[in-house]
Amino acid sequence: MPPRRIKMVLLDTMESLSKQNFAAFCDRLLDRREEPRVRRCRVEGKSRLQVLDVLVCTFTEDGAARVTAELLHDIGCNQEAQSLVAEACPATMAAYQHLLKIPKRRDNQSMSISRVERKSRLEIGKVMISTFTEQGALKVAEEILREIGCSQAADKLAKEAGPARPAGPARPAGQVGAAMEHFVDVHMEELVQRVSNVDPILDVLLIRKVIQPEDYDTIRALPTNQKKMRELYKGPFRSSDICKDIFLQIVEKQQPFLIDDLKRK
């Protein structure tokens, strides 16, 4: 039997949600920070089919399946998310299963289920780098792609990665360059100018106790994103690299295209 179209699988998934879970799904979709974002007027009060059309129009069918699975995980509908991925994204499911088998084939390098389950692609990439180093992660990714039959993607990865670089010790998260200067420091001026909508970032920094309530109020009251960013550099970022790591994690999640662009420079 030929596989069903992704849109039909998505529709079945939507129809299987209770009224309460569908409402939670829509709320989580509207709260999503990554681009492209969905406007409230396109979802609020709409039927499941109408919301599905918005998802496909915004993300394409493949992208809609990925986003839907992520949102389902976020609201606790894990079984629905796994069923969706298994039927609509077999390559993703196969890659995930192969990823979990890696520790059995590699020297004492652990990749526990908890480190990749329910994680985004960017988060899984970071786990692979921290486990295998950058060069090792590229080799592992290429191996997995070939094992699941994605030879074209594996060839593209090998070509874009270029010739193998000399092996070296894994770098701490967020640090680059010979002097191990932190990514946040290296790209200070561009982050100051290009990070948009700083207020949600401040919210998370406060929750994570990177900044204190009085600092939060002071920075949030500043009139522009640029001034808010410069104040972060003057204060919290001077205290430790851990603060910078947390900030970088937040921006990677909320503005991934910006960080990807800076990493290519």
Backbone torsions as a table, in degrees:
resi	resn	phi	psi	omega
1	MET	NA	127.5	179.9
2	PRO	-65.1	149.7	180.0
3	PRO	-65.3	147.2	179.1
4	ARG	-74.1	154.0	175.3
5	ARG	-61.4	144.7	-178.1
6	ILE	-57.2	-37.9	-177.6
7	LYS	-63.1	-36.4	178.3
8	MET	-68.8	-37.6	177.0
9	VAL	-64.2	-41.6	178.7
10	LEU	-64.0	-40.4	179.9
11	LEU	-63.6	-43.1	177.3
12	ASP	-60.8	-39.1	178.9
13	THR	-63.3	-45.6	179.2
14	MET	-60.5	-44.2	-177.6
15	GLU	-67.2	-24.3	-178.5
16	SER	-79.3	-13.2	-178.2
17	LEU	-77.9	140.8	173.4
18	SER	-68.1	166.0	179.1
19	LYS	-58.3	-40.9	-179.7
20	GLN	-66.3	-43.9	-179.2
21	ASN	-69.4	-34.6	177.3
22	PHE	-65.3	-40.3	177.3
23	ALA	-63.4	-41.1	178.4
24	ALA	-65.7	-38.2	177.8
25	PHE	-60.5	-46.5	-179.7
26	CYS	-64.3	-39.9	177.9
27	ASP	-62.2	-43.3	-179.7
28	ARG	-67.5	-35.3	176.8
29	LEU	-61.8	-42.6	-179.8
30	LEU	-71.0	-27.3	179.0
31	ASP	-81.9	-9.9	-176.1
32	ARG	-60.7	129.7	-175.0
33	ARG	-91.9	-24.7	-176.3
34	GLU	-69.7	148.5	174.7
35	GLU	-84.2	149.7	-6.5
36	PRO	-75.6	144.6	-179.8
37	ARG	-99.5	158.7	-177.7
38	VAL	-106.6	130.7	-179.3
39	ARG	-77.6	148.2	-176.5
40	ARG	-58.4	-39.4	-176.2
41	CYS	-65.0	-18.3	-179.1
42	ARG	-86.6	-10.5	-174.9
43	VAL	-121.1	-40.1	-172.4
44	GLU	-61.6	124.8	178.8
45	GLY	77.4	7.2	-177.0
46	LYS	-92.1	156.8	178.7
47	SER	-76.4	171.5	179.4
48	ARG	-63.8	-40.3	178.5
49	LEU	-65.3	-40.3	179.2
50	GLN	-65.8	-40.7	177.2
51	VAL	-64.8	-39.2	177.2
52	LEU	-61.3	-43.1	178.2
53	ASP	-60.4	-38.5	177.6
54	VAL	-63.9	-43.0	179.5
55	LEU	-60.5	-48.5	-178.2
56	VAL	-66.2	-40.4	179.5
57	CYS	-65.3	-35.6	-176.8
58	THR	-81.6	-41.2	-170.3
59	PHE	-114.5	-4.2	-168.5
60	THR	73.8	167.1	-176.8
61	GLU	-63.0	-47.6	-179.3
62	ASP	-62.5	-44.4	-180.0
63	GLY	-65.8	-37.5	178.8
64	ALA	-62.7	-38.1	178.5
65	ALA	-64.6	-43.4	179.9
66	ARG	-64.4	-48.5	-178.4
67	VAL	-63.1	-42.8	179.9
68	THR	-60.7	-43.2	179.1
69	ALA	-62.2	-41.6	179.9
70	GLU	-63.4	-43.9	-179.1
71	LEU	-67.4	-37.9	177.8
72	LEU	-62.3	-42.0	175.4
73	HIS	-60.1	-42.1	-176.7
74	ASP	-61.8	-33.9	-177.4
75	ILE	-96.7	8.2	174.8
76	GLY	88.7	7.1	177.9
77	CYS	-90.2	65.7	-172.2
78	ASN	-69.1	-38.7	-179.0
79	GLN	-64.7	-42.8	178.1
80	GLU	-62.8	-40.2	-179.9
81	ALA	-64.9	-44.5	-179.5
82	GLN	-65.6	-39.0	178.1
83	SER	-65.0	-39.3	179.1
84	LEU	-63.5	-48.0	-178.9
85	VAL	-63.0	-41.2	-178.2
86	ALA	-62.5	-36.6	-176.3
87	GLU	-93.4	-38.3	-174.6
88	ALA	-92.5	-26.1	-176.0
89	CYS	-130.9	64.4	-177.0
90	PRO	-60.4	-33.6	179.5
91	ALA	-66.5	-39.8	177.9
92	THR	-64.5	-43.5	178.7
93	MET	-63.5	-41.6	179.2
94	ALA	-63.8	-42.2	178.7
95	ALA	-62.8	-41.6	179.1
96	TYR	-61.1	-44.8	-179.1
97	GLN	-65.8	-40.0	178.1
98	HIS	-66.7	-36.5	179.5
99	LEU	-59.7	-39.7	-179.5
100	LEU	-70.4	-19.0	179.4
101	LYS	-85.6	-10.2	-173.7
102	ILE	-55.7	-44.2	-176.8
103	PRO	-57.3	-28.0	-179.0
104	LYS	-70.9	-17.5	-175.0
105	ARG	-112.7	-0.5	-173.7
106	ARG	-128.9	150.4	-170.2
107	ASP	-68.0	99.6	170.9
108	ASN	54.9	23.6	178.5
109	GLN	-101.9	112.6	-173.2
110	SER	-87.8	143.3	174.9
111	MET	-138.4	79.9	-175.7
112	SER	-70.6	156.0	-179.7
113	ILE	-57.7	-38.5	-176.3
114	SER	-63.1	-21.9	-177.6
115	ARG	-82.3	-16.2	-178.8
116	VAL	-123.8	-19.6	-177.8
117	GLU	-66.9	132.1	179.0
118	ARG	66.3	16.4	-178.9
119	LYS	-96.9	153.6	177.3
120	SER	-75.6	170.5	179.3
121	ARG	-62.2	-40.5	179.4
122	LEU	-63.5	-41.6	-179.9
123	GLU	-66.2	-39.9	178.3
124	ILE	-65.6	-38.7	176.5
125	GLY	-59.2	-42.5	179.5
126	LYS	-65.9	-37.7	177.4
127	VAL	-63.8	-42.7	179.8
128	MET	-62.6	-41.9	-179.7
129	ILE	-66.1	-42.0	-179.6
130	SER	-67.9	-26.2	-178.5
131	THR	-86.2	-42.1	-170.3
132	PHE	-114.0	-1.4	-168.5
133	THR	73.2	166.7	-176.5
134	GLU	-61.1	-49.0	-178.1
135	GLN	-65.5	-39.7	178.4
136	GLY	-65.8	-37.2	179.4
137	ALA	-64.4	-37.9	177.5
138	LEU	-62.5	-42.8	-179.5
139	LYS	-66.6	-41.4	179.5
140	VAL	-64.7	-43.6	179.8
141	ALA	-61.4	-43.1	178.7
142	GLU	-63.1	-41.5	179.3
143	GLU	-61.8	-44.9	-179.3
144	ILE	-63.6	-43.9	-179.8
145	LEU	-59.1	-40.0	179.7
146	ARG	-70.5	-36.2	-179.1
147	GLU	-67.0	-29.4	-179.1
148	ILE	-97.9	9.7	173.6
149	GLY	86.5	13.0	178.4
150	CYS	-97.5	62.5	-174.9
151	SER	-65.1	-37.5	-179.5
152	GLN	-63.3	-42.5	178.0
153	ALA	-66.2	-37.0	178.1
154	ALA	-65.3	-42.7	178.0
155	ASP	-62.0	-41.8	179.2
156	LYS	-63.4	-43.0	178.9
157	LEU	-61.9	-45.7	-179.1
158	ALA	-62.3	-38.9	-179.3
159	LYS	-68.8	-45.1	-177.6
160	GLU	-72.0	-28.4	179.8
161	ALA	-71.7	-26.2	177.7
162	GLY	78.3	-173.3	-179.5
163	PRO	-64.6	149.6	-177.6
164	ALA	-62.1	138.3	177.6
165	ARG	-92.7	157.9	178.2
166	PRO	-58.3	139.1	-179.5
167	ALA	-69.5	147.5	179.8
168	GLY	-154.8	175.5	-179.2
169	PRO	-66.6	148.1	178.5
170	ALA	-64.9	139.9	179.4
171	ARG	-87.5	146.8	175.6
172	PRO	-61.3	153.8	-178.5
173	ALA	-56.5	132.8	174.2
174	GLY	83.3	-1.4	-177.0
175	GLN	-107.9	141.2	-175.9
176	VAL	-137.9	162.3	171.8
177	GLY	82.3	165.9	-175.9
178	ALA	-61.7	-37.3	-178.4
179	ALA	-86.6	6.8	179.9
180	MET	57.1	38.2	177.4
181	GLU	-71.3	140.7	-174.3
182	HIS	-69.3	143.7	179.0
183	PHE	-53.2	-41.0	-178.0
184	VAL	-64.8	-32.6	177.6
185	ASP	-78.2	-41.2	-179.5
186	VAL	-58.3	-40.5	-174.7
187	HIS	-107.7	31.4	-175.5
188	MET	-53.6	-52.9	-172.5
189	GLU	-65.2	-40.6	-180.0
190	GLU	-69.9	-36.9	176.8
191	LEU	-64.9	-40.3	178.4
192	VAL	-61.2	-42.5	-175.6
193	GLN	-80.8	-29.7	-168.0
194	ARG	-109.0	-17.1	176.8
195	VAL	-68.3	122.6	-177.7
196	SER	-108.2	155.2	177.2
197	ASN	53.2	67.3	-175.4
198	VAL	-71.4	-25.0	-174.0
199	ASP	-56.4	-46.0	177.3
200	PRO	-62.2	-30.2	177.1
201	ILE	-67.7	-41.3	176.9
202	LEU	-61.0	-37.8	179.0
203	ASP	-57.5	-46.7	-178.4
204	VAL	-70.3	-39.3	177.9
205	LEU	-60.1	-36.7	177.6
206	LEU	-68.3	-44.7	179.3
207	ILE	-61.6	-39.1	-179.6
208	ARG	-81.5	1.2	177.5
209	LYS	64.9	27.3	172.8
210	VAL	-75.8	-34.3	175.8
211	ILE	-123.8	153.3	179.2
212	GLN	-89.4	160.1	-178.3
213	PRO	-53.8	-39.5	-179.2
214	GLU	-67.9	-37.6	176.0
215	ASP	-67.0	-39.5	178.1
216	TYR	-57.3	-48.5	-178.7
217	ASP	-64.1	-40.7	-178.5
218	THR	-65.4	-47.0	-176.8
219	ILE	-69.5	-41.9	-178.1
220	ARG	-64.0	-27.5	-178.9
221	ALA	-76.3	-12.1	-179.4
222	LEU	-67.6	148.9	-168.4
223	PRO	-77.9	-22.0	-176.1
224	THR	-131.0	158.3	176.6
225	ASN	-61.9	-37.4	-178.7
226	GLN	-62.4	-43.6	179.5
227	LYS	-67.2	-36.1	177.8
228	LYS	-65.1	-41.7	179.5
229	MET	-65.5	-43.1	-179.7
230	ARG	-63.5	-34.6	178.3
231	GLU	-68.0	-35.4	175.3
232	LEU	-63.0	-40.7	178.8
233	TYR	-66.7	-34.8	-179.5
234	LYS	-70.9	-30.7	-174.0
235	GLY	-111.3	-90.0	-171.8
236	PRO	-56.6	-38.2	-175.8
237	PHE	-68.1	-17.1	179.0
238	ARG	-80.4	-18.3	-172.8
239	SER	-72.8	-43.2	179.9
240	SER	-168.5	161.7	177.2
241	ASP	-69.7	-21.5	178.5
242	ILE	-61.8	-39.4	177.2
243	CYS	-60.7	-41.3	179.6
244	LYS	-67.3	-38.5	178.1
245	ASP	-60.4	-45.0	-179.0
246	ILE	-65.2	-43.3	177.2
247	PHE	-58.8	-45.4	-179.1
248	LEU	-62.4	-40.1	177.6
249	GLN	-60.6	-41.4	-179.0
250	ILE	-65.8	-46.4	-177.7
251	VAL	-67.8	-35.9	176.7
252	GLU	-60.3	-35.7	-179.4
253	LYS	-79.0	-40.3	-173.9
254	GLN	-87.9	-29.4	-178.1
255	GLN	-137.3	62.9	-172.7
256	PRO	-62.0	-32.7	-177.5
257	PHE	-67.1	-33.9	177.0
258	LEU	-63.5	-49.0	-178.4
259	ILE	-65.8	-40.8	177.6
260	ASP	-59.1	-41.0	179.4
261	ASP	-64.4	-42.7	-179.3
262	LEU	-68.1	-34.4	179.7
263	LYS	-67.4	-24.8	179.3
264	ARG	-80.9	-8.7	-176.9
265	LYS	-89.2	NA	NA
